Amino acid sequence: MFFITLLSLCSGAGTDANVWVIVFGENGDTGTLALKESSKSNKFERKQVDIFRFPDILSLGDLSKVRVWHDNTGIAPGWHLEHIDVKDEFMDKTFRFPCDRWLSKKDDDGQIMRELACANNDYLDLSEKTKYEICITTGDAEETKENAWIVLEGRKCRSKEFVMENSSKKKRFLRGNVDRFEFSSKNVGDIAAICLGHTPKDGKKVKGEAYWHVEEVVVTEKELGNKYIFRCNVLIPLSPKRDEYLTFECTKTIESFASKARSLVPVKYEIIIITGDEKGAGTDANVSITIYGSNGDSGSQQLRQRLRNLFERGQTDRFVVEMLDMGDLQRVRVEHDNSGLCPGWLLDRVEITNTANGVTTIFLCGKWLDTKRADGQIARVLYPKY
C-alpha cells in the first residue's frame, strides 16, 4: 500500500488541472497513477497537504524518483509544488522528493512535468541530470578525420561542451554515415538551438581550408524520449578556436512522452481473469498484471478484491482499473508471488476491455504458473489473439 502526499506553498500555487504521478523504485515502477481522490475535497490548494491512497500498489523497495505532471486544464492550471512524500506501508518507510518549482506554462521554465529525485538516498544526484543521445548525419560533400563538438542551448540553461572524438580505430563522420554519441548532462529543458564546431585533434594548426558537411543532427533526451531535429545541410569550417561555430535552430520536435501524456485521458479497463478447470488449478497467491500498449505500460497492478476468494478452479474474476489510455494493447505480463498454501495456478486466459471504446482484447494462456509443474515459471507474457 502506498500513501502519496503533496504540498503546495507559494501564492497562487494551487492548480485546477488533472495531476498524475509515476513512482520509480528498485523493483520497478507503479505505472501512471491518477491523483483523483484526495483527503481534501478541493485538491491542490495553496498551503494544503493532499494525501492519496493506493491500496493495490506492491512495494517497490527503496524509491529513486517520481515523475509528476498535469494536463494544463482548468481556469488556473499553474501549480507550485513544494514536495512529494511517498509512504510504503509494507516497509513502513517514507520517501521525500523535493521540488519547490512551478509546473506552469507561464512560470519558471514553462514545463508542466517534473522528475524529482529522492532526498533519502545520498547517492542520488539531485541536479536533474539526464542522458542525451546525439545522432549526426554527414553529407556527401565533405567528410572529416578531425573531431567535432556540440553545445545544447536549452530553455533552462546551456549544456557543457560535448566533444565528439574521431579516432583511427573507430572512424566517424564519413560521407553518408550516421554517428551516435551519448552524453550525461544537467537537464537543459526544451532544446531551442545547438552550437556545432569542427576542431583539429590535439590542438593541431589548421593548414588551408577544411570543411565538414553536416546534413542533420538529432538530439534525444533519453529519459523522456524528447527528440529534437536540426536540419543543417551546411559546411562547417575547421577551426582551433572554440568561439568559431555555427548555430542551428530546432526545425522539428517529435512528440515526447510528456506531450503524449498530456493529451491522454484516464480510461477504465475491465480485466477478466479466467482460471482453468482442472484439479488444483486455483491459487492462494497474490496475482499481479502489467499491461503494455502503444502508449506505454501500466506498471505492475495487483489484482485484489475484498471479501472474495479469487482465482478458484473454473472461476471468472473481474477487476476494474483506471489508467491513462494505453492505446492498442500489445501484450500482458501475469505473475504471482508464490505465497499461500497452494500457490500453483492454471491460467486459462485474460480478457481486457477498454470501457471507453468497448474494444476487448483476448490473451490466451492455458499454462500453469507453478514452480512444481511444467517449466516451473510463475510469470507469463501473453500476446493478443487475433
C-alpha positions in Angstrom: 0.0 0.0 0.0 1.2 3.5 -0.9 0.3 6.9 0.5 1.3 9.8 -1.7 1.3 13.2 0.0 1.8 16.6 -1.9 2.3 20.1 -0.5 2.0 23.5 -2.2 3.0 26.8 -0.6 3.5 29.8 -2.8 1.0 32.4 -3.6 -1.2 31.2 -6.5 0.3 27.8 -6.1 -2.9 25.7 -6.4 -4.0 24.1 -9.6 -7.3 23.1 -11.2 -5.6 20.7 -13.6 -5.7 16.9 -13.5 -2.5 15.5 -12.0 -0.7 12.2 -12.5 2.5 10.6 -11.0 4.7 7.6 -11.6 6.8 6.3 -8.7 10.1 4.5 -9.5 11.9 2.1 -7.2 14.5 -0.7 -7.2 11.8 -3.3 -8.1 10.1 -1.3 -11.0 7.5 1.4 -11.1 3.9 1.9 -10.3 2.7 2.8 -13.8 0.7 6.0 -14.2 -1.4 6.9 -11.1 -4.2 9.5 -11.4 -4.3 11.7 -8.3 -8.1 11.9 -8.1 -9.4 11.1 -4.6 -7.6 13.3 -2.1 -8.0 13.6 1.7 -9.3 17.1 0.9 -12.5 17.9 -1.1 -10.7 20.6 -3.2 -7.3 19.2 -4.3 -4.0 21.0 -4.7 -4.8 24.3 -2.9 -2.2 26.7 -1.5 -0.7 25.7 1.8 -2.6 22.4 1.7 -1.5 18.9 2.1 -3.2 16.4 -0.1 -3.0 12.6 0.6 -3.8 9.9 -1.9 -4.2 6.3 -1.0 -3.3 3.4 -3.4 -4.0 0.1 -1.6 -3.2 -2.2 -4.5 0.3 -1.0 -5.2 3.0 -3.5 -4.3 6.2 -2.5 -2.5 8.9 -1.2 -5.0 11.7 -1.4 -2.4 13.8 1.7 -2.0 12.4 4.5 -4.2 14.6 6.5 -6.5 12.4 9.2 -8.2 8.9 10.3 -9.1 7.6 11.8 -12.3 4.7 14.2 -11.8 2.8 16.2 -14.4 -0.6 17.8 -15.1 -2.7 18.4 -18.3 -2.8 22.2 -18.1 -6.6 22.2 -17.9 -8.9 24.4 -15.9 -9.1 28.1 -15.1 -5.9 28.3 -13.1 -3.7 25.3 -14.2 -0.3 26.7 -13.0 1.0 24.8 -9.9 3.8 25.3 -7.5 4.8 22.0 -5.9 6.8 22.1 -2.7 7.5 18.3 -2.3 6.0 14.9 -2.6 6.2 12.2 0.2 5.5 8.6 -0.6 4.9 6.2 2.2 5.4 2.5 1.7 3.2 0.8 4.3 4.9 -2.6 3.8 8.3 -1.2 4.5 6.9 1.4 7.0 9.2 3.9 5.3 8.5 7.4 3.9 10.5 8.8 0.9 10.7 12.5 0.2 11.0 14.1 -3.2 11.8 17.9 -3.0 10.5 20.1 -5.8 10.0 23.8 -4.9 9.3 24.6 -8.5 6.4 25.6 -10.8 4.6 23.2 -13.1 3.2 26.0 -15.3 3.3 27.2 -18.9 3.6 30.8 -17.7 6.1 30.5 -14.8 9.6 29.1 -14.2 10.8 27.3 -17.4 7.4 26.7 -18.8 7.4 23.0 -18.0 4.4 21.1 -16.6 6.2 17.9 -15.9 9.0 17.3 -13.3 11.2 14.4 -12.4 12.1 14.5 -8.7 14.9 12.6 -7.1 14.6 11.0 -3.7 16.2 13.1 -1.0 16.5 10.0 1.3 19.3 8.5 -0.7 22.6 10.3 -0.6 24.0 8.6 -3.6 21.4 10.1 -5.9 22.3 13.2 -7.9 19.7 15.9 -7.2 20.8 18.1 -10.1 18.3 16.7 -12.6 21.0 15.0 -14.7 19.9 13.3 -17.8 21.4 11.4 -20.8 21.4 12.8 -24.3 21.9 10.8 -27.5 23.2 12.8 -30.4 23.0 11.4 -33.9 24.8 13.3 -36.7 24.4 12.6 -40.4 27.4 13.5 -42.5 26.5 14.7 -46.0 28.1 13.7 -49.3 30.1 16.9 -49.9 32.8 16.7 -47.3 33.8 14.1 -44.6 36.4 14.7 -41.9 39.0 12.9 -39.9 39.0 15.6 -37.2 36.9 16.0 -34.0 33.7 17.9 -33.5 31.9 19.4 -30.6 28.4 20.5 -29.8 26.6 22.6 -27.1 22.9 22.3 -26.4 21.0 25.6 -25.9 18.0 24.8 -23.7 15.2 26.9 -22.3 16.5 26.3 -18.8 20.2 26.6 -19.4 23.2 25.9 -21.7 24.9 22.5 -21.6 28.6 21.9 -21.3 30.6 21.3 -24.5 30.4 17.7 -25.7 33.4 16.6 -27.7 32.8 14.0 -30.4 36.0 12.3 -31.0 37.1 10.8 -34.3 39.7 8.1 -33.8 41.7 5.9 -36.2 40.2 2.8 -34.6 36.6 4.0 -35.0 36.3 6.3 -38.0 33.5 8.7 -37.8 32.0 11.5 -39.9 32.4 9.6 -43.2 30.2 10.5 -46.1 26.6 9.3 -45.7 27.2 7.9 -42.2 25.1 8.4 -39.1 27.3 8.6 -36.0 25.8 8.2 -32.5 27.2 9.7 -29.2 25.8 9.6 -25.7 26.5 12.3 -23.1 25.3 12.9 -19.5 24.5 16.4 -18.5 22.2 18.5 -16.4 18.8 18.8 -18.0 18.7 21.9 -20.1 14.9 21.8 -20.7 13.4 22.1 -24.2 16.3 22.5 -26.7 15.9 25.5 -28.9 19.3 25.5 -30.7 22.6 23.8 -31.0 26.1 25.2 -31.4 28.3 23.0 -33.7 32.0 23.3 -34.1 34.7 21.4 -36.1 38.2 21.3 -34.4 41.5 19.6 -35.1 42.8 16.8 -33.0 45.3 17.5 -30.2 45.2 21.3 -31.0 46.9 21.0 -34.3 47.3 24.1 -36.5 44.9 24.4 -39.4 46.6 24.3 -42.8 44.5 25.7 -45.5 40.7 25.4 -45.6 38.9 22.3 -44.5 35.2 21.6 -44.0 32.8 19.0 -42.7 29.4 18.6 -44.4 26.7 18.2 -41.7 23.3 17.1 -43.1 21.3 16.7 -39.9 21.6 16.5 -36.1 19.0 14.7 -34.0 19.2 15.1 -30.2 17.2 12.8 -28.0 16.7 13.2 -24.2 16.8 9.5 -23.3 14.7 9.7 -20.1 11.5 11.2 -21.5 12.1 10.5 -25.2 12.0 14.2 -26.2 13.5 14.3 -29.7 14.8 17.5 -31.4 15.7 17.5 -35.1 18.1 20.1 -36.6 18.2 20.3 -40.5 21.6 21.7 -41.1 22.9 20.9 -44.6 25.9 23.1 -44.2 29.7 23.0 -44.5 31.3 23.6 -41.0 34.8 25.1 -41.3 37.7 23.5 -39.3 38.9 25.9 -36.6 41.1 25.6 -33.5 39.1 28.4 -31.8 36.2 27.4 -29.6 34.4 30.7 -30.3 34.1 29.8 -34.0 31.0 27.7 -34.6 27.6 27.6 -36.4 24.3 27.9 -34.6 21.2 26.0 -35.8 17.6 26.4 -34.5 15.4 23.4 -34.0 13.3 22.7 -37.1 11.2 19.8 -35.8 10.3 18.3 -32.4 8.9 14.8 -32.4 6.1 14.2 -29.8 7.7 13.3 -26.5 6.4 11.2 -23.6 5.5 14.4 -21.8 3.4 15.9 -24.6 1.8 12.5 -25.3 0.9 12.0 -21.6 -0.7 15.5 -21.5 -3.0 14.5 -24.4 -4.1 11.2 -22.9 -7.2 10.8 -20.7 -7.9 8.4 -17.9 -9.7 5.3 -19.0 -11.3 2.5 -17.0 -10.3 -1.0 -18.1 -12.2 -4.2 -17.2 -9.8 -7.0 -16.6 -11.3 -10.5 -16.7 -9.1 -13.4 -15.4 -10.4 -16.9 -16.1 -8.8 -19.8 -14.1 -8.6 -23.2 -15.7 -10.9 -26.1 -14.8 -8.6 -28.8 -13.6 -7.8 -30.3 -10.3 -5.6 -27.8 -8.3 -6.0 -25.1 -10.9 -6.8 -22.3 -8.3 -4.2 -20.3 -6.4 -3.9 -18.7 -3.0 -1.0 -16.5 -4.1 -1.2 -12.7 -4.9 -1.6 -12.1 -8.6 -0.4 -9.1 -10.5 -0.7 -7.9 -14.1 1.2 -5.4 -16.2 -0.5 -4.2 -19.4 1.6 -3.0 -22.4 0.1 -0.8 -25.1 1.2 1.6 -27.9 1.1 4.5 -25.4 3.3 2.8 -22.7 2.7 0.4 -19.9 0.5 0.3 -16.7 3.2 -0.8 -14.3 2.5 -3.8 -12.1 -1.0 -3.8 -10.8 -2.0 -6.2 -8.0 -5.5 -7.8 -8.6 -7.4 -7.8 -5.4 -11.0 -7.6 -4.1 -12.3 -7.5 -0.6 -14.4 -10.4 0.7 -13.9 -12.6 -2.3 -11.9 -15.8 -2.7 -10.1 -15.1 -6.0 -8.7 -17.3 -8.7 -10.5 -20.5 -7.8 -10.8 -23.5 -10.2 -13.1 -22.7 -13.2 -13.8 -19.2 -11.8 -14.1 -15.9 -13.7 -12.8 -12.8 -11.7 -13.5 -9.3 -12.8 -11.5 -6.2 -11.9 -11.8 -2.5 -13.0 -8.5 -0.5 -13.1 -8.2 3.2 -14.1 -5.1 4.3 -16.0 -4.2 6.6 -18.9 -5.3 5.4 -22.3 -2.9 2.6 -23.2 -3.7 2.7 -26.9 -3.6 -0.6 -28.8 -2.8 -3.4 -26.3 0.3 -5.3 -27.3 0.9 -7.8 -24.5 0.3 -8.5 -20.8 2.6 -10.0 -18.1 0.7 -12.0 -15.5 2.5 -13.3 -12.4 2.1 -14.3 -8.8 4.3 -14.2 -5.7 4.1 -18.0 -4.9 2.6 -17.3 -1.5 -0.1 -19.3 0.3 -0.7 -23.0 0.9 -1.5 -23.7 -2.8 0.2 -21.1 -4.9 0.3 -23.1 -8.2 -2.2 -21.7 -10.7 -3.6 -22.8 -14.1 -4.4 -19.6 -16.0 -6.8 -20.2 -18.9 -7.0 -16.6 -20.4 -7.1 -12.9 -19.8 -9.7 -10.6 -21.4 -9.2 -6.8 -21.2 -11.9 -4.3 -22.3 -11.3 -0.6 -22.8 -14.7 0.7 -21.4 -14.3 4.0 -23.2 -14.4 2.4 -26.7 -15.7 -1.1 -25.9 -12.7 -2.8 -27.5 -11.9 -6.2 -25.9 -8.5 -7.8 -26.4 -8.1 -11.6 -25.5 -4.9 -13.1 -24.3 -4.8 -16.9 -24.3 -2.6 -18.8 -21.8 -3.7 -22.3 -20.9 -0.5 -22.8 -18.9 0.5 -23.4 -15.3 2.2 -20.7 -13.2 3.7 -23.2 -10.8 7.2 -23.8 -9.6 6.5 -27.6 -9.3 4.8 -28.1 -12.7 5.8 -27.8 -16.4 8.6 -25.3 -16.8 8.4 -24.0 -13.2 7.6 -20.4 -14.3 5.3 -18.2 -12.2 5.1 -15.4 -14.7 3.8 -15.5 -18.2 3.9 -12.9 -21.1 0.8 -13.3 -23.2 0.1 -11.8 -26.6 -3.3 -10.9 -28.2 -5.4 -13.5 -30.0 -6.3 -12.0 -33.4 
